[in-house]
Amino acid sequence: MKARVLGCLLAISSLTLPVMGQEKNKSVSLIVLEPGHFHAALVQNTPYDNVNPVVHVYASKGPDVESYLDKIKKYNSRPEDPTQWDEKVYTGPDFFQKMLSKKAGNLVILAGNNQKKTDYIKKSVDAGLNVLADKPMAIDAAGFSLLKEAFAQAKKNNVLLYDIMTERYEITNALQRELALLPDLFGTLQKGTPQDPAVTKESVHHFFKYVSGEPLIRPSWFFDVNQQGEGIVDVTTHLVDLIQWSCFPNQTIDYQKDIKFLSATHNATTLTPEQFKLVTKSDSYPDYLKKDMKGNNLEVYANGQIDYTLKGVHARASVIWNFQAPQGTGDTHYSIMKGSKANLIIRQGKEQNFKPVLYIEPLNATPAYEKAVAEAFKKAQAAYPGIELKKNDKGWEVTVPKKYDTGHESHFAQVAKKYMEFLKEGKLPAWEVPNMISKYYTTTEALKLAKAKK
């Protein structure tokens, strides 16, 4: 009983840590650490009721932190729904040590260079700080081992370590998961085969894109797999997470028992000097990229595919990075879950105007089945009012009201708000930590396998 009371007191203290300049009734105070990725700013795209507007930033001097601060200034000065962040910035070579010694907040936001991210995570939770980290939290086997230690230490210190899984909040992903829970509509998830997996998720991304209406400038280190990580351990994190989350909702996954690898491959995307300059604004390649040069071009191992089984279900996750999407298009996603009664498929091609659309394609569309689908779909409509079924020649398209299509950038606030709920409760759902560990085991072990093939 005493141990339980002490644990509750520690959890409360981690949220009410006194912070210089903290407003009353604002239980969470942000520390933004080395914000090298635009995702760090996106977490602050909206205000939060229980978050102190004073934000303490610790970073090395350079364009990365300046780009982050510029985005925050634009959020603060926009005509509609401006934020009111008050950024207190420290830059210098000792920024991390300074952050640990000052503890000017109680929640560390991490989104940047991945080379040291796992170490930053571990030392932050060691210091009794909560951490909300952009993916990936680990980019290799050594990082995975350190991440496991970080989760163990977070538990000891009663702080919450969590990663930013925005794709759970994309409406078609959420609905695919929801419909797979309806046995009268979906049936049961099939096992599949190595050649024909029961679950496939494919993602196509682009180095040059627009964010918040402006061309995204990426740091040069983004193209160094030793700093950013290969594609198979980066974007694939989202795909592996969705496979776990959709196929086995709210279930704990044991990475030592439930995951079996079949194959893993990786390959490079070639960037010309002109393309590199366009996306980085840099006139030359830094020395750390010379190892990846082939002639005058840069070879970036951004692409990868993982074939594996999860609790006996055959799954495939693959990612492709191109330089720039054709005019009028963007990043795309394809996903299929195969049930005994129907397949649930997300397509995002030309026919869909490059917007993700969810389809129900039955294996045997009898009148009795169609009636069962209409009845079962009411459960999904109760959870997501306004969604409808639109008949087509293969089955149905799930039509979604515009209010649910909020865009990728808004999902960061949705993740953050969910995380704030966990902080208030003082715990994550029981399945989240073991499943995060399983997710990063899958990606980092797949990288080992892909490299061993070469």
N, C-alpha and C positions, 0 to 999 in steps of 0.2 A: 504494500500500500504506500509506504514512504517513497519507494522508488518511483511509483506512478505519479505521485504528487510532485516530486522533484523534477521529473521529466516534463510535466505540464508547465511548471514554473520556468524551466529553461526555454521551452518553446515560446512562452509569452515574452520572456526577456529578449529573445532573438528578434522580436518584432518591435519592441518598444525601446530599443537602444537609444539613449539620448544623443541627439545630433545637433551640432552648433547651428542655430538659426532655424531649427525645425519648428513648423507650425503645430499648434495644438491639434490633437486628434488625427494627426497624420502619422500612421504607424509604420509606414514604409518609406525609407529614404534611399535613393539610388546612388550607387557608385558605378560610373561608366569607366571601364578599364580598357585602355588601348583600342579605341573604336576604329578599326581599320576596314570595316565592312559597312555598307550602307544600311544593313539590317539593324545595327546599333541605334541609328537614328529612328528607324521605323517603329521601334518599341515606344518611342516618345512622340509618335504622330498624333497622339490623343492624350488628354489629361486623365488622371485616375483619382477617384474620390479620396482614397486613403493614402495617396502618395505625395510626399513633400515636393513642392515645385523646385526646391533648391537641390540641384544635382551636382555631385562632386565628380569631376573628371580627372583621371590620372592617365597620362600618355607620354610617349616620346614625342619630341618636336617633329613636325613635318606635315606633308600634305594630307595624310590620313586623318589626323585629328582636326585639321582645318576644314576638310570636307564635311566631317561629322558636324562641327559647330555651325557651318554654313547652312546645313539642312535644318538644324534646330532653330536658327534665326528665321528661316523661311516659315517654319511652323508657327513661330511666335508672331510673325507679322502678316500672316495670310488674312485676307478680309473675312473669310468665313471660318468660324470655330477656331480662332487662334489659341495656341497654347500659351502658357506663361512660365516656361522653364527658366530658371535662374542658374546658369551654368558657372560653377566655380572650378576653374581649370588650373591644374598643376602639370607642367611639362618639364621633363628632365630625364637624364639617364637612370635616375634612382626612383622613377615614378612608382614602380611596383612596391618597393620597400617603403616608400612614403605612404602609399595606400594602406599597407598592412599596419603600419605604426599609428596612423591617424584614425583609422576606422570611422571615417566621417559619415558612414551610412550603414545600412544593414542588409542591402541587397546589391550584389555585384552583377552588372550586365556585361556580358562578354560576347563580342562579335567582331572578329578581326583575324589577324594572322594566326593560323592554326598550329604553327610549329611549336609555340610555347603555351598554347591554350590549355592543354591538359595539366601542365604544371601550374598555371595560374589557378585553375579550378581546384586542384588539390591543396595548394597553399591557402587559398581563400577559405575553403571549408575547414582547414586546420585552424584558421584564425577565428572560427565561429561565425562566418558570414554565409548568408544564403546566396545561391548562385543561380541565375537564369542565363543559360548559354545558348548561343546560336549553334546550329549543327555545322560541322561535326565536332563532337567533344573529344574524339580521338581519331588519328589518321593512320596509325600503324599498330603493330602488335605490342610494342613497348608502351605506347599511349593507352592501349586497352588495359594493360596490367595496372598502370597508374590510375586509370579511371575507376577500376574496381576498388582500389584503395581509397579513392576519394569518396565513393558511395558509402563505404564502410565507415569512414571518418565522419561523414555528414550525419550518419545515423547516431554515432556516439555523441556528436556535438548538438544534436537536435536542430539541425538546419536542413533546409531543403535544396537539393541539387536537381535541376530540371533542364531539359533542352527544348528549344523552340520548334515545335512540330506544326508549322502553319498549315500543311496540306490536310490535316484532319478537319480544318474549318472550311475548305473548299466544298461548296454545296453538293456537287456530284459525288465526291468521295464520301461525304457523310451519308448521302442517300443510298449509295451502293452498299455501304455497311448496313444501313437500316433495312433495306429490302432483303438482304441476305439472311436476316433474322426471321423472315416470314416463311415458314415451311410450306404453306399452301401455294406460295408464289415461286419461291426459289427451290424448294426441296431441300436436299442436303448438299453440302459442299463435296465435290468429287475429289478423288485422290489424284487423278491425272497420271501422266507418264513423263519421263525425261524429255521426250520429243514433243509432247503435247501437255504442258503443265496445266494444272487446274486453275492457277492464278498467275497472271502475267501483268506486270506494270512496266511501262516504258515511258521515258521522259526525254524530250528534246529541248535543249537550252541553247542560248546564244551569248557569245562573249560581248557583242555590241548590242545594247538595247537602251530603251528609255525608261527612266524611273522618275515618278512625279513630274512627267512631262519634259524632262531634260535628258540629254545623252549621259549615260552612265560612264564615268571615268573610273577605270579599275586600276588599282596599284600594280606596279610591275611584279611584285611578289606573288600576286594572285596566280601568275602563270608558272610559278615554281612549285612542282609537286611536293618538294620537301617542306614548303611553307603552307601552301593551301591544301595539299593532299590531292591524290588522284581522284578522278571522277567516281571511281568505284567505291571510294570511302567518303565522298562528299555528297553530291546530290542523291546518290543511291541510298543514303541514310533515310531520306523521306520515303522512298519506295519500300524499303525493308520495313520501316515503321508502319506504313499503310497495310502491308501484307499481314503483319502480326495483328494489328488493330482491327482489321476487317474480318479476317478469317477466324480469329479467336478472341472476340471482344471480352474485355474484363477478365481474361484468363491469364494466369501466370505461365510464362515460358521459361523452361530450364535450358540454358544454352548448352549445357554438357550432355543433355539427354535428347532434346527435342529437335536439334538442328543437324542435318547430314548434308555435306557438300557433294555435288555431282561434278561441277566444273566452274571455272571462273576465268574470264579472259579480259584483256584490256588492250587498247590501241590509242594512237595519238591523233590529235587534230593539228593540222599544219597552219601556222600563221606567217604571213609575209611581213617584212619590215614595215610596209605601209599600213597593214592592218594593226600591227602592234602599236604603232605610233597613234593611230586613230583612237584606239580604245584606252591607251595609257597616257597620251600626250608626251611620251618620252621619245627622244630622237635616237636612242641607241639601247641595245640590250645590256642590262647589268651583268656583272661578272658571274653571278650565281646562276644565270640562265645559259651560260656558254656550254655547259654540259649537255644541254638539250637542243643544241643547234645542229641542223643538217644543211650545210651550205650556208646561205643567208637566211634561211627560214627557221622558225622555232617549232619544235615538235612538243606538244603538250599532251600528256597522257590523261585526257579528260574523259575518255569513253571506257565503258566497261559493262560486263554482263555477269550475273551470278545465277547459276542454276543449283537449286538445293531443295531439300524437303524440310518442311516444318510440321512437326507432329504427324508425319507420314503423308502430308499433302505436298505435291510437287509444285514448286513456285519458281518464277523467273523475274529478276529485276534487271533492267538495263537502262543505261543513260548514254546519250549522245550529245556532244557539244559541237555546234557549227559556229562560224564566226558571226554571221548576221542573218536574221530571218528575212525572207522575201517581203517586199512591200505589202503592208496590210496584214501581216501575220505576226506571230510571236512564238514564245515557248509553247510547246504542246505536250499533251499527256494522253496515253492510251492505257486502258485497264480492262481486264476481263476476269470475272469470277464465274466459274462453271458449276452450276447446280444440277441436281438430278431432274429438275423440272424446267429450268430456264437458265440462260446465261445473262449476266448483268455486265453490260459493256459501256465504257466511257470512251467516246470518240471526240476528237478535237481537230478535225481536218477542214478542208475547203468546204465540204458540204455543210459543216456546222459553223461556217464563218469563223473558224479557228477559236470558237468558244466551246468548252467542254459540255457535252450532252450525254445524258445517261439513257441507255436503251434496255428494255427487257425483251429478250428473244427466246421464246419458249421452244422446247424440244418437240412438243406435241400439243398444238393449240386446239384442243377440243372445246366444244361449247361449255362443258362442265368446268374445264380449267379456266376459261375466260371469266366465268362467273366467280370462281374462287379468287382469281387475281383482283377483280373489282372489289370483292369483300375484304381481302387481306390488305389491299392498298389503303383502306380507310385508316388503318393503324398508323401508317406512315404519314397520312394527311393530318392526323391528330398531332403528331410531333412537329410537322412542317406544314402549317395551314397554307393553302393556296396552290400546292403542287397538284398536278393533274396528269392523267394518262391520255396520250394521243395515239390512236391506232395508226400503224403503218403496215407495209407488206411483210415485215419480218416479225412483228409483234407490237410493241409500244415504245413510244418516246415519252420520257418523263419531262413534262414542261414545268419550268420553275419560275415563279414570280421574280421580277427584277430586284425586289428587296433583299433576296438571298445572294444575289450576284454582286458582292461588295468589293471584289478585287483582291489580289494577292497582298497588297500593302496593308489592307485593313486587318488581315488575319494575324498580324503581329500583336495588335492590341487585343484581339480575342484570346490569343495564347496568354498574354500578360495578365489579362483579367482573370482567366481560369487559374493561373498560378497564384494570383493574389488571394483567391478563394482557398487554395491549398495552404497558403501561409496563415490565413485566419484560422483554419482548422488545425494547423500545426502538424499536418501530415499529408503525404501523397496517397492516392489509392494504392492498395497493397500490391497490385500487379505492375505498377509503373516502373519501379526501380529494377526488378529482375528483367523486365522486358526492355528497358534501356540497355542494360548490360548485354542481353541477348542480341539486340540490334547492332551494337558496336562490335560484338564478337563476330557477327555475320559479315560485316563490311571489312573489318581488318583482317580476318582470316581469309576472306576471298581475295584480298590484295596479295597476301602471301602466296596463295595458290596460283594466281595469275602471273606473278613474278617468277615462280618456280617453273612454270611452263616455258619461259624464255631461256 
